[in-house]
Amino acid sequence: MTFAPLLLFFLGGAAVVFAAVFLSRLLAPQNPNPVKNSTYECGEETVGPTWVRFNSRFYIVALIFLVFDVEVLFLYPWALNLRDLGLYAWIDMAIFIVILVVGLAYVWGKGDLEWVRLRGSSAGSAREE
C-alpha cells in the first residue's frame, strides 16, 4: 500500500494554508497605530491591568464539560443504532459509561468541582477568602 496520495493530500493542504497566510500578509493593509494596538474589552476602555490571571478552576470545569460533551457525542449514535448492534454494544457502552463515572467520582472526590477550595489542597472544609 502506497502513502503517496496521503502525502500529496497533506502537502496540498499545507500549501493552501501557507498561500492563504502569505496572500493575507501581502494584500492586507499594514497600518499599525496606538489605537489599533491598544487592549480593549468589548469595545470599552480597560480599567486596571490588562493581563489578569484566571483561576485554573475555570479551565478544569471546561475540560470536565468537554469530557461529558464527548460522552454525549458517542452515546447519541449508539442509542440510534442500539437495536441493530445487539448485546455486545450494550456491554461496550456500559464499560464506557463506568469509566466516565469513575472519572467523575475521582474529580468530585478530589474537590475539583468546588468553586471555593482550601489553598494548597485538593479538597477541604475550610474556605479560602
Residue pairs with C-beta under 8 A, 6 or more apart in sequence:
39 46
39 50
40 46
57 112
57 115
57 117
60 112
61 113
64 104
64 107
64 112
64 113
67 100
67 103
68 100
68 104
71 96
71 97
71 100
74 96
75 93
78 85
78 89
78 93
81 89
82 89
82 90
107 113
109 123
110 122
110 123
111 117
111 121
111 122
111 123
111 124
112 122
114 123
116 127
116 128
117 123
117 124
117 128
118 124
118 125
118 126
118 127
118 128
119 128
